[in-house]
Structures are given as structure tokens and as C-alpha cells.
Amino acid sequence: MQVEPAELWATGKERKRVAARSLLCYWAVRDLGIGMAQIARRLNLSLAAVSQSVKRGETIVQQKGYNLIDP
């Protein structure tokens, strides 16, 4: 995604940052079982924003075929 890890924690709506953060939220919730409330606190986002990010991340994974871990 060409985003530095530190950028994931920064605020802002830059397109690449939003996509990378969405993937992070999706994998954290769906694959790692981390609660959305915990992610919301860590990213300083609302629970609704994290929920939207999870949905957006799912779409990105389906469209791009990304995996959390290479098979």
C-alpha cells in the first residue's frame, strides 16, 4: 500500500492512508478477533468509523485479492 506504519495511526483522510487503515481494521476484526471498540480507541476513531472501515477493507480484499499472510 506504500504507507508507512506510523501513518496508520495518524489522523487524516488521504486515500492511501484510508485504504491501508481499512485493511488493518478488517484483518484485526475478522482474522485476529480484536474488538472494534479496542481498535476505535487505538486509532482514535468512532465505533461507526471502524465498522465502515471493516466493510471498506472487506471490499478491498475482495477486489485486490490481498491476504493477511501469504499462502
C-alpha positions in Angstrom: 0.0 0.0 0.0 3.1 2.2 0.2 2.1 3.6 3.6 4.5 3.9 6.4 3.3 2.1 9.6 3.3 5.3 11.5 0.8 6.8 9.0 -1.9 4.3 10.0 -2.1 5.9 13.4 -2.2 9.5 12.1 -5.4 11.3 11.5 -6.5 12.3 8.1 -8.4 11.2 5.1 -5.7 10.7 2.5 -6.9 8.0 0.1 -3.9 5.6 0.6 -4.0 6.0 4.3 -7.7 5.3 4.5 -7.3 2.2 2.4 -4.5 0.9 4.5 -6.3 1.7 7.7 -9.4 -0.1 6.3 -7.3 -3.2 5.7 -5.9 -3.0 9.2 -9.4 -2.8 10.7 -10.7 -5.6 8.5 -7.9 -8.0 9.3 -7.9 -7.1 13.0 -11.6 -7.7 13.4 -12.2 -10.6 11.1 -8.9 -12.6 11.2 -7.4 -11.6 14.5 -10.6 -11.3 16.6 -9.8 -7.9 18.0 -12.9 -6.0 19.1 -14.0 -2.9 17.2 -14.1 -0.8 20.4 -10.5 -1.6 21.1 -9.5 -0.6 17.5 -11.6 2.6 17.8 -9.7 3.6 20.9 -6.3 2.8 19.4 -7.0 4.7 16.1 -8.9 7.5 17.8 -12.0 6.8 15.7 -15.6 6.3 16.4 -17.1 2.8 16.6 -19.1 3.6 13.5 -16.0 4.7 11.6 -14.3 1.4 12.5 -17.3 -0.5 11.3 -17.3 1.3 8.0 -13.5 0.7 7.7 -14.1 -3.0 8.2 -16.6 -3.1 5.4 -14.4 -1.0 3.2 -11.4 -3.3 4.0 -13.5 -6.4 3.0 -14.3 -4.8 -0.3 -10.6 -4.0 -0.9 -9.6 -7.6 -0.1 -12.2 -9.0 -2.5 -11.3 -6.6 -5.3 -7.5 -6.8 -4.9 -7.1 -10.4 -3.6 -5.0 -9.3 -0.6 -4.1 -11.7 2.2 -3.1 -11.1 5.7 -0.4 -13.8 5.4 0.9 -15.0 2.0 -0.2 -18.6 1.5 
